[in-house]
């Protein structure tokens, strides 16, 4: 994929996805501004980039306006794990909405192209399976998860309004469950939860009957989708699903993690959290058509890399 070097801003750039994206952008020649307030991101994720001559670190909240000479904006800022986004739901909604407004205004002033990292959570507990971009979703607007679900839905609305009203060049992607190195040990999402519990010899927390499903995309595949989306023609503005269509039950995932780690802790069942989706699988036919993109990393391979990362992280 040919790339002309740009001046790029990554909000949430010290997070799991953002730090990997900063690396990829630097590798392809971009000058990169990384903005993060470290509420869920970690400076350790970008420590190796701080001396890079084309990397600029800004410890700042995305809700605070900023002026930078950028041509491309990747708006990734917002905790993506229920544990973290439910800890301060007002801040989560503010980040989703005010952060989107600030970045859209920056894009408008600079004439930049802006990509919104939206989420499969806009589909809620879906009544359509697999989920297509044309599906409007089944979201509880007053539930515990609504700060994130509705915050991201509002951000999408703002993006398309800025496109229609001001001509801002937008790209909107809906990211499905993504995993890999640099996830936090206390991330709260199922892949990191299972791996950390298994490595510590604890029983894996299996919620409900374990038959609820997710589709897991390895971080390298997801990043390739983001970069292809940013490089796509102006007519490709989305929303586009980015995720791995291979669907696994939580019980199947637990079995794979136990086999990889040799854990003897077994599993323990717990009640299913409120509004937890029963099924989650992306229809990626639009991404295939527009971006010539589909995931390449199989779950077993991605899990092995992630387990190796957490063994080192936990010094086990």
VEXMIDREN-912564 format. One record per residue: residue in three letters; x, y, z of N, C-alpha, C in turn. Coordinates in steps of 0.1 Angstrom, whole numbers, padded with zeros to 4 digits, always signed. Example, Ala and Ser with C-alpha at 12.3 -4.5 7.8 and 13.67 -1.06 7.14 Angstrom:
BEGIN
ALA+0132-0057+0078+0123-0045+0078+0132-0033+0078 SER+0128-0022+0071+0137-0011+0071+0129+0000+0079 
END
This chain:
BEGIN
UNK+0008-0012+0000+0000+0000+0000+0009+0012+0000 UNK+0008+0020-0011+0016+0032-0012+0011+0043-0002 UNK+0021+0050+0004+0017+0060+0014+0025+0073+0012 UNK+0019+0084+0012+0026+0097+0012+0026+0102+0027 UNK+0038+0104+0032+0040+0108+0046+0032+0120+0049 UNK+0026+0120+0061+0017+0130+0065+0020+0135+0080 UNK+0014+0146+0084+0015+0150+0098+0002+0145+0104 UNK+0004+0136+0113-0008+0128+0119-0009+0130+0134 UNK-0021+0131+0138-0024+0132+0153-0032+0119+0156 UNK-0028+0113+0167-0035+0101+0173-0039+0105+0187 UNK-0052+0106+0189-0058+0108+0202-0059+0095+0209 UNK-0057+0094+0222-0056+0081+0228-0044+0073+0224 UNK-0033+0081+0220-0021+0075+0214-0013+0067+0224 UNK-0015+0068+0237-0007+0060+0246-0015+0047+0251 UNK-0026+0045+0245-0034+0033+0248-0030+0021+0240 UNK-0037+0010+0242-0034-0003+0235-0033-0001+0220 UNK-0044+0003+0214-0044+0005+0200-0036+0017+0195 UNK-0038+0028+0202-0031+0040+0198-0016+0039+0198 UNK-0010+0032+0207+0005+0032+0207+0010+0023+0195 UNK+0003+0013+0192+0006+0005+0180+0004+0013+0168 UNK-0006+0021+0167-0009+0030+0155+0002+0040+0154 UNK+0007+0046+0165+0018+0056+0164+0030+0049+0158 UNK+0033+0037+0162+0045+0030+0157+0043+0028+0142 UNK+0032+0024+0137+0029+0021+0123+0031+0034+0115 UNK+0025+0045+0120+0026+0058+0113+0040+0063+0112 UNK+0048+0061+0123+0062+0065+0122+0070+0056+0112 UNK+0067+0043+0112+0073+0034+0103+0071+0038+0088 UNK+0059+0044+0085+0056+0047+0072+0060+0062+0068 UNK+0067+0068+0078+0073+0081+0075+0065+0093+0080 UNK+0054+0091+0087+0046+0103+0092+0053+0110+0103 UNK+0050+0123+0105+0053+0130+0117+0041+0128+0126 UNK+0043+0124+0139+0032+0119+0147+0031+0127+0160 UNK+0019+0133+0162+0015+0138+0175+0007+0128+0183 UNK+0011+0125+0195+0004+0115+0203-0002+0123+0215 UNK-0016+0123+0216-0023+0130+0226-0030+0120+0235 UNK-0028+0121+0248-0034+0112+0258-0034+0118+0271 UNK-0045+0116+0279-0045+0121+0293-0041+0110+0303 UNK-0038+0098+0298-0033+0087+0306-0044+0082+0316 UNK-0056+0084+0313-0067+0079+0321-0068+0063+0320 UNK-0066+0058+0308-0065+0044+0307-0053+0040+0298 UNK-0047+0049+0291-0034+0047+0284-0023+0047+0294 UNK-0011+0043+0289+0001+0042+0298+0013+0048+0290 UNK+0020+0056+0297+0032+0062+0291+0042+0051+0287 UNK+0042+0040+0295+0051+0029+0291+0049+0023+0277 UNK+0037+0025+0272+0034+0020+0259+0041+0028+0248 UNK+0045+0040+0251+0052+0049+0241+0066+0053+0245 UNK+0071+0047+0256+0084+0051+0261+0095+0050+0251 UNK+0094+0039+0243+0104+0037+0233+0103+0046+0221 UNK+0092+0054+0220+0091+0064+0209+0095+0078+0212 UNK+0097+0081+0225+0098+0094+0230+0111+0101+0224 UNK+0121+0094+0220+0133+0100+0215+0133+0100+0199 UNK+0122+0095+0193+0121+0095+0179+0119+0110+0174 UNK+0127+0114+0164+0127+0128+0159+0113+0132+0153 UNK+0105+0123+0149+0092+0126+0143+0080+0123+0153 UNK+0083+0121+0165+0073+0118+0175+0071+0129+0185 UNK+0059+0134+0188+0056+0144+0197+0046+0140+0207 UNK+0049+0141+0220+0041+0136+0231+0033+0148+0237 UNK+0020+0147+0238+0012+0157+0244+0003+0150+0255 UNK+0006+0153+0268-0002+0148+0278-0014+0157+0280 UNK-0025+0154+0275-0036+0164+0274-0049+0156+0272 UNK-0060+0161+0278-0073+0156+0276-0079+0160+0262 UNK-0085+0150+0255-0091+0153+0242-0102+0164+0243 UNK-0108+0165+0255-0118+0175+0257-0113+0189+0257 UNK-0100+0191+0258-0094+0204+0258-0090+0207+0243 UNK-0094+0218+0238-0091+0222+0224-0075+0222+0222 UNK-0071+0219+0210-0057+0219+0206-0055+0224+0192 UNK-0044+0231+0189-0042+0236+0176-0029+0230+0171 UNK-0029+0221+0161-0017+0215+0155-0018+0215+0140 UNK-0006+0215+0133-0006+0216+0119-0007+0202+0113 UNK-0019+0195+0114-0020+0181+0110-0028+0180+0097 UNK-0025+0169+0090-0033+0165+0078-0042+0153+0080 UNK-0039+0145+0091-0047+0133+0093-0049+0132+0109 UNK-0061+0129+0113-0064+0128+0127-0071+0114+0129 UNK-0066+0107+0138-0071+0094+0142-0077+0096+0156 UNK-0090+0096+0158-0096+0099+0170-0100+0086+0178 UNK-0090+0081+0186-0091+0069+0193-0094+0071+0208 UNK-0094+0083+0213-0095+0086+0227-0108+0082+0233 UNK-0107+0073+0242-0119+0069+0251-0116+0055+0256 UNK-0117+0053+0269-0116+0039+0275-0126+0030+0267 UNK-0121+0018+0263-0129+0009+0255-0134-0003+0263 UNK-0130-0005+0276-0134-0016+0284-0145-0012+0294 UNK-0155-0020+0295-0166-0017+0305-0161-0013+0319 UNK-0151-0020+0323-0145-0017+0337-0141-0002+0338 UNK-0134+0002+0327-0129+0016+0327-0139+0026+0323 UNK-0147+0024+0313-0156+0034+0309-0168+0036+0319 UNK-0171+0025+0326-0182+0026+0336-0177+0032+0349 UNK-0164+0033+0351-0158+0039+0364-0162+0054+0365 UNK-0162+0061+0354-0166+0075+0354-0174+0078+0341 UNK-0187+0074+0342-0195+0074+0329-0197+0088+0324 UNK-0198+0098+0333-0199+0112+0328-0187+0116+0320 UNK-0175+0112+0325-0163+0115+0317-0162+0108+0304 UNK-0168+0095+0304-0168+0087+0292-0177+0094+0281 UNK-0189+0099+0285-0197+0106+0275-0191+0118+0271 UNK-0185+0126+0280-0178+0138+0276-0167+0136+0266 UNK-0159+0125+0269-0148+0122+0260-0153+0119+0246 UNK-0163+0110+0245-0169+0106+0232-0174+0118+0225 UNK-0182+0127+0231-0189+0138+0225-0180+0151+0223 UNK-0175+0156+0235-0167+0168+0234-0154+0165+0227 UNK-0148+0153+0229-0136+0150+0222-0138+0149+0207 UNK-0149+0143+0202-0152+0143+0188-0154+0157+0183 UNK-0161+0166+0190-0163+0180+0186-0150+0187+0184 UNK-0141+0186+0194-0128+0193+0194-0120+0188+0182 UNK-0120+0175+0179-0112+0170+0168-0118+0173+0155 UNK-0131+0173+0154-0138+0177+0141-0135+0192+0138 UNK-0135+0200+0149-0132+0215+0147-0118+0216+0142 UNK-0108+0209+0148-0095+0209+0143-0093+0205+0129 UNK-0100+0194+0125-0100+0189+0111-0106+0200+0102 UNK-0116+0206+0107-0123+0217+0098-0113+0229+0096 UNK-0106+0233+0107-0097+0244+0106-0085+0241+0097 UNK-0080+0228+0098-0067+0224+0092-0070+0218+0078 UNK-0082+0215+0075-0085+0208+0062-0080+0194+0062 UNK-0080+0188+0074-0075+0175+0076-0086+0164+0074 UNK-0081+0152+0071-0090+0141+0071-0090+0135+0085 UNK-0102+0131+0090-0103+0126+0104-0110+0113+0104 UNK-0105+0104+0111-0110+0090+0113-0115+0089+0127 UNK-0128+0084+0128-0134+0081+0141-0133+0066+0144 UNK-0127+0063+0155-0127+0049+0160-0140+0047+0167 UNK-0151+0043+0160-0163+0039+0166-0163+0025+0171 UNK-0174+0019+0173-0173+0006+0180-0185-0003+0176 UNK-0183-0016+0177-0195-0025+0176-0205-0023+0186 UNK-0202-0016+0197-0212-0014+0208-0223-0005+0203 UNK-0222+0002+0192-0233+0010+0186-0244+0000+0182 UNK-0242-0013+0181-0252-0022+0178-0259-0028+0190 UNK-0254-0025+0202-0260-0029+0214-0260-0044+0215 UNK-0271-0049+0221-0274-0064+0221-0281-0067+0208 UNK-0275-0071+0197-0281-0070+0184-0291-0080+0182 UNK-0302-0076+0174-0312-0085+0170-0309-0090+0156 UNK-0299-0084+0149-0294-0089+0136-0281-0096+0138 UNK-0279-0107+0131-0266-0115+0132-0263-0121+0119 UNK-0251-0119+0114-0241-0110+0118-0245-0095+0116 UNK-0238-0086+0122-0242-0072+0121-0236-0065+0109 UNK-0245-0059+0101-0242-0051+0090-0242-0036+0093 UNK-0235-0028+0086-0234-0014+0089-0248-0007+0088 UNK-0257-0013+0080-0270-0007+0078-0279-0009+0090 UNK-0275-0018+0099-0283-0021+0111-0282-0010+0121 UNK-0294-0005+0126-0294+0007+0135-0291+0003+0149 UNK-0291-0009+0153-0288-0013+0166-0299-0015+0176 UNK-0296-0021+0188-0306-0024+0198-0299-0020+0211 UNK-0299-0007+0215-0291-0002+0226-0301+0003+0237 UNK-0297-0001+0249-0304+0005+0261-0299+0019+0264 UNK-0306+0029+0261-0301+0043+0263-0299+0048+0277 UNK-0304+0040+0287-0302+0044+0301-0295+0033+0309 UNK-0289+0024+0302-0283+0013+0310-0268+0016+0314 UNK-0262+0007+0321-0248+0009+0326-0238+0011+0315 UNK-0241+0006+0303-0231+0007+0292-0234+0019+0283 UNK-0245+0026+0286-0250+0036+0276-0240+0048+0275 UNK-0232+0051+0285-0223+0062+0284-0213+0060+0272 UNK-0209+0047+0270-0200+0044+0259-0208+0042+0246 UNK-0219+0033+0247-0227+0030+0235-0233+0043+0228 UNK-0239+0050+0237-0246+0062+0231-0236+0074+0229 UNK-0225+0074+0237-0215+0084+0234-0209+0082+0220 UNK-0206+0069+0216-0201+0066+0203-0211+0069+0192 UNK-0223+0066+0195-0234+0068+0185-0235+0083+0182 UNK-0234+0091+0193-0235+0106+0191-0223+0111+0183 UNK-0211+0105+0186-0199+0109+0179-0201+0106+0164 UNK-0206+0095+0161-0209+0092+0146-0218+0102+0140 UNK-0229+0105+0147-0238+0115+0142-0231+0129+0139 UNK-0222+0133+0149-0215+0145+0147-0206+0144+0135 UNK-0199+0133+0133-0190+0132+0121-0198+0134+0108 UNK-0209+0127+0107-0216+0129+0094-0223+0142+0093 UNK-0227+0149+0104-0232+0162+0103-0221+0172+0099 UNK-0208+0170+0104-0197+0179+0100-0194+0176+0085 UNK-0195+0164+0080-0193+0162+0066-0204+0169+0058 UNK-0216+0168+0062-0227+0174+0054-0227+0189+0055 UNK-0225+0194+0067-0226+0209+0069-0214+0216+0065 UNK-0202+0210+0068-0190+0218+0066-0180+0212+0056 UNK-0184+0200+0050-0175+0194+0040-0162+0188+0046 UNK-0162+0185+0059-0151+0178+0065-0149+0164+0059 UNK-0137+0160+0056-0134+0147+0051-0133+0137+0063 UNK-0143+0128+0063-0144+0119+0075-0142+0105+0071 UNK-0138+0096+0080-0138+0082+0079-0143+0076+0092 UNK-0153+0068+0092-0158+0062+0104-0157+0047+0103 UNK-0151+0041+0113-0149+0026+0114-0156+0021+0127 UNK-0162+0010+0127-0168+0004+0138-0159-0008+0142 UNK-0152-0007+0153-0142-0017+0157-0148-0027+0166 UNK-0146-0040+0162-0151-0051+0170-0140-0056+0179 UNK-0142-0065+0188-0133-0069+0198-0119-0071+0192 UNK-0109-0064+0198-0095-0064+0193-0087-0068+0205 UNK-0076-0075+0203-0068-0080+0214-0053-0080+0209 UNK-0044-0082+0219-0030-0083+0215-0021-0077+0226 UNK-0008-0077+0223+0002-0071+0233-0002-0056+0236 UNK+0001-0052+0248-0001-0039+0254-0015-0037+0259 UNK-0023-0047+0259-0036-0046+0267-0031-0046+0282 UNK-0039-0039+0290-0036-0038+0304-0040-0051+0311 UNK-0033-0054+0321-0036-0066+0329-0050-0065+0336 UNK-0053-0052+0339-0066-0049+0345-0076-0044+0335 UNK-0074-0047+0322-0083-0041+0312-0097-0044+0314 UNK-0100-0056+0318-0114-0060+0321-0121-0066+0310 UNK-0115-0067+0298-0121-0074+0287-0117-0089+0287 UNK-0125-0097+0280-0124-0111+0282-0111-0118+0279 UNK-0104-0113+0268-0091-0120+0264-0081-0117+0275 UNK-0079-0105+0279-0069-0102+0289-0073-0108+0303 UNK-0086-0108+0306-0091-0114+0319-0087-0129+0319 UNK-0091-0136+0309-0088-0150+0308-0073-0153+0309 UNK-0065-0146+0301-0051-0149+0301-0044-0146+0314 UNK-0047-0134+0320-0041-0131+0333-0046-0141+0344 UNK-0058-0144+0344-0063-0154+0354-0056-0167+0352 UNK-0055-0172+0340-0049-0185+0337-0034-0185+0341 UNK-0027-0174+0338-0013-0173+0342-0011-0173+0357 UNK-0020-0167+0364-0019-0166+0379-0025-0179+0385 UNK-0029-0189+0377-0035-0201+0383-0048-0199+0389 UNK-0055-0189+0386-0069-0186+0391-0079-0192+0382 UNK-0091-0195+0387-0102-0199+0378-0106-0188+0368 UNK-0109-0191+0356-0113-0182+0346-0128-0178+0349 UNK-0131-0165+0349-0144-0160+0352-0153-0161+0339 UNK-0162-0171+0339-0170-0173+0328-0184-0168+0331 UNK-0189-0158+0324-0201-0152+0328-0213-0159+0321 UNK-0224-0160+0328-0236-0167+0322-0233-0181+0319 UNK-0238-0187+0308-0236-0201+0305-0224-0203+0296 UNK-0217-0192+0292-0205-0193+0284-0208-0194+0269 UNK-0221-0194+0265-0225-0196+0251-0225-0183+0244 UNK-0225-0171+0251-0224-0158+0244-0212-0158+0235 UNK-0212-0151+0224-0201-0151+0214-0195-0137+0212 UNK-0183-0138+0208-0175-0126+0203-0167-0131+0191 UNK-0162-0120+0184-0153-0123+0172-0141-0115+0175 UNK-0129-0121+0176-0117-0115+0181-0107-0112+0170 UNK-0103-0099+0169-0094-0094+0158-0081-0091+0164 UNK-0070-0097+0159-0057-0094+0164-0053-0079+0160 UNK-0045-0073+0169-0042-0058+0167-0036-0055+0154 UNK-0027-0063+0149-0020-0060+0136-0030-0060+0125 UNK-0040-0069+0125-0050-0069+0114-0058-0056+0115 UNK-0062-0052+0127-0070-0040+0129-0063-0028+0124 UNK-0050-0027+0128-0042-0015+0123-0042-0014+0108 UNK-0040-0025+0102-0040-0025+0087-0053-0020+0082 UNK-0064-0023+0088-0077-0018+0084-0078-0003+0086 UNK-0073+0002+0097-0073+0016+0100-0065+0024+0089 UNK-0053+0019+0086-0045+0026+0076-0051+0025+0062 UNK-0057+0014+0059-0063+0013+0046-0075+0023+0045 UNK-0083+0024+0056-0094+0033+0056-0090+0047+0054 UNK-0079+0051+0061-0074+0065+0060-0069+0068+0046 UNK-0064+0058+0039-0059+0059+0025-0069+0057+0015 UNK-0081+0054+0018-0092+0051+0009-0097+0064+0002 UNK-0104+0063-0010-0109+0075-0017-0119+0083-0008 UNK-0121+0096-0010-0130+0104-0002-0144+0098-0002 UNK-0148+0091-0012-0162+0085-0012-0163+0074-0002 UNK-0152+0069+0003-0153+0058+0013-0152+0065+0027 UNK-0164+0068+0032-0164+0075+0045-0170+0066+0056 UNK-0176+0055+0052-0181+0046+0062-0196+0049+0066 UNK-0200+0044+0077-0193+0035+0086-0189+0022+0080 UNK-0178+0017+0084-0173+0004+0080-0170-0005+0092 UNK-0175-0017+0092-0171-0027+0103-0156-0031+0101 UNK-0148-0031+0111-0135-0037+0111-0134-0047+0123 UNK-0133-0060+0119-0133-0070+0129-0131-0083+0123 UNK-0129-0094+0130-0127-0107+0125-0140-0114+0126 UNK-0145-0119+0114-0158-0126+0114-0158-0140+0120 UNK-0147-0145+0124-0146-0158+0130-0152-0157+0144 UNK-0163-0164+0147-0171-0163+0159-0168-0174+0169 UNK-0166-0171+0182-0163-0181+0192-0171-0178+0204 UNK-0176-0189+0211-0183-0187+0224-0172-0184+0234 UNK-0177-0179+0245-0167-0176+0257-0162-0189+0262 UNK-0170-0200+0262-0165-0213+0267-0154-0218+0258 UNK-0155-0216+0244-0145-0220+0235-0132-0212+0237 UNK-0134-0199+0240-0122-0190+0242-0115-0195+0255 UNK-0122-0198+0265-0117-0202+0278-0109-0215+0276 UNK-0114-0224+0268-0107-0237+0265-0094-0235+0258 UNK-0094-0225+0249-0081-0222+0241-0071-0216+0250 UNK-0075-0207+0259-0066-0201+0268-0060-0211+0278 UNK-0068-0219+0283-0064-0230+0293-0054-0239+0286 UNK-0056-0243+0273-0047-0252+0266-0034-0245+0264 UNK-0034-0232+0260-0022-0224+0257-0013-0222+0270 UNK-0020-0220+0281-0012-0216+0293-0009-0228+0302 UNK-0016-0239+0300-0015-0251+0309-0021-0248+0322 UNK-0031-0239+0323-0037-0235+0336-0044-0247+0342 UNK-0043-0248+0355-0050-0259+0363-0062-0253+0371 UNK-0064-0240+0369-0074-0233+0377-0089-0235+0374 UNK-0091-0241+0361-0105-0243+0357-0113-0230+0355 UNK-0126-0231+0356-0134-0219+0354-0144-0218+0366 UNK-0148-0205+0368-0159-0203+0377-0170-0195+0371 UNK-0182-0199+0373-0193-0192+0366-0198-0180+0375 UNK-0202-0169+0368-0207-0157+0374-0219-0152+0366 UNK-0227-0144+0373-0239-0139+0365-0235-0130+0354 UNK-0243-0130+0343-0240-0122+0331-0243-0108+0334 UNK-0233-0098+0331-0235-0084+0334-0247-0078+0327 UNK-0253-0068+0332-0265-0061+0325-0261-0057+0311 UNK-0270-0059+0302-0269-0054+0288-0257-0060+0280 UNK-0251-0071+0286-0240-0077+0279-0245-0084+0266 UNK-0240-0081+0254-0245-0087+0242-0243-0102+0242 UNK-0253-0108+0236-0253-0123+0236-0245-0128+0224 UNK-0245-0120+0213-0238-0124+0201-0231-0111+0195 UNK-0220-0114+0189-0212-0102+0183-0204-0108+0172 UNK-0207-0105+0159-0200-0110+0148-0202-0099+0137 UNK-0190-0094+0131-0192-0084+0121-0194-0090+0107 UNK-0202-0083+0099-0203-0086+0085-0192-0076+0079 UNK-0182-0081+0073-0171-0073+0068-0171-0072+0053 UNK-0182-0075+0046-0182-0074+0032-0179-0060+0026 UNK-0183-0050+0034-0180-0036+0029-0165-0033+0030 UNK-0159-0038+0041-0144-0036+0042-0137-0044+0031 UNK-0141-0056+0028-0135-0063+0018-0136-0056+0004 UNK-0148-0051+0002-0150-0044-0011-0143-0031-0012 UNK-0143-0022-0002-0138-0009-0003-0123-0009+0000 UNK-0118-0018+0009-0104-0017+0014-0096-0029+0009 UNK-0102-0039+0003-0095-0052+0000-0089-0057+0013 UNK-0096-0056+0024-0091-0060+0037-0099-0071+0043 UNK-0092-0080+0050-0098-0090+0059-0087-0095+0068 UNK-0090-0099+0080-0080-0104+0090-0072-0116+0085 UNK-0060-0116+0088-0051-0127+0084-0047-0136+0096 UNK-0047-0130+0109-0042-0138+0120-0053-0146+0127 UNK-0051-0159+0128-0060-0168+0134-0060-0166+0149 UNK-0071-0170+0156-0072-0168+0170-0060-0175+0178 UNK-0057-0187+0174-0047-0195+0181-0034-0188+0181 UNK-0030-0182+0169-0017-0175+0167-0017-0162+0175 UNK-0028-0155+0174-0029-0142+0181-0029-0144+0196 UNK-0036-0154+0201-0036-0157+0216-0022-0161+0220 UNK-0015-0168+0212-0001-0172+0217+0008-0160+0218 UNK+0007-0151+0209+0015-0138+0211+0011-0130+0223 UNK-0002-0130+0225-0007-0122+0237-0004-0129+0250 UNK-0004-0142+0250+0000-0149+0262+0015-0147+0265 UNK+0023-0147+0255+0038-0144+0256+0040-0130+0262 UNK+0032-0121+0257+0033-0107+0262+0030-0106+0277 UNK+0019-0113+0281+0015-0112+0295+0024-0120+0304 UNK+0030-0131+0299+0040-0138+0307+0051-0128+0311 UNK+0056-0120+0302+0067-0111+0304+0062-0099+0313 UNK+0050-0094+0310+0044-0083+0317+0042-0086+0332 UNK+0037-0099+0335+0035-0103+0348+0047-0110+0355 UNK+0058-0111+0347+0070-0118+0351+0067-0132+0356 UNK+0059-0139+0348+0056-0153+0352+0062-0163+0342 
END
